[in-house]
């Protein structure tokens, strides 16, 4: 069969590449055409656009690049029409993907499947109308989404397990050789991290995957860890979509070292972590690394008020959302400050009062996620449903 996939970010590229591999194992004649990244390209098929040409987030960046976005969207619609796939598989990235889904369904081109469902429980819940109208099968990787879609909105979905949880388990089961590379103040290298055996412990900084997130959060993270630099290696995980040069403006001459594309080896060695909200919070939990979630927002007092009184979602981190209670401390809006980050970090370092309870609570999150292999389960359901449609 012919599969057309659209992933608009680095995380989508990873999850889509795993799904493509699973589809190939079940469908020897699988053909792929996609908007995606290097990982999808490595699996095979034809890449139409790299996700870096799509990944504009926030009102101002989208406005500034509106012409490019609209051009890519038009091109994508035309490409799908010309290639005539058996199915379009959308991977997260709802702002772009839901518009493509609307076009495909309006023109009755083929079924539309959504892998990694849009997080409309967090914002833009009105999009459920678009999903019900345009999406044939929805695949969730977060267990609490089942109740949201099925009980609240009466729209059946497939919970297929969590790919992040599975990826971490696979890594821990057979980790690669120990990373090694030079050290030095403000060291920025695309090579792996070298740790001097276990003589020095390590605090990981995961400051987000977008430039604005890094700009907002990294300086406070650095300031909050400065007093620990004589006791710990403070190491920043570089995001795949960000160049090392961007980080240099923040870390040059500092106590922080940068490693690129080595998040898992970093977390495998980490004693504790400061993490910007996102998939990284769940990865950190799966590695059993105590963490503080840090997320600066504009107009923090207003956002804090809205969060307490109007925003329906209690938490910003996936760990707390999955557990449905505060497992990890979230410093968001008016609670985000260097002093608060420093204080909460010290409670989860060895000897801190919050470290053991958090590690115990992580066990519950692991249990809730289950042990299904999400790409395999999703591929199985996709192929079975497509075959039923043909019959």
Secondary structure, DSSP 8 states (H G I E B T S, - for coil): -EEEEEE-SHHHHHHHHHHHHHHHHH-TT-EEEEEE-HHHHHH-SEEEEEGGGT---SHHHHHHTHHHHHHHHHHHHHHHHHH--SEEEEES-HHHHHHHHHHHHHTT-SEEEEES---TTTS-GGGHHHHHHH-SEEEESSTTHHIIIIIIS----EE---HHHHHHHHHHHS--S-------TT-EESS-----TTSSEEEEEE--SSHHHHHHHHHHHHHHHGGGTTTEEEEEEE-TTS-HHHHHHHHTTSSEEEEES-HHHHHHH-SEEEE-SSHHHHHHHHTT-EEEEEE--SSHHHHHHHHHHT-S-S-SSHHHHHHTS-SSEEEEGGG--HHHHHHHHHHHSTT-TTHHHHHHHHHHHHHHH-S--HHHHHHHHHHHHHHHHH-
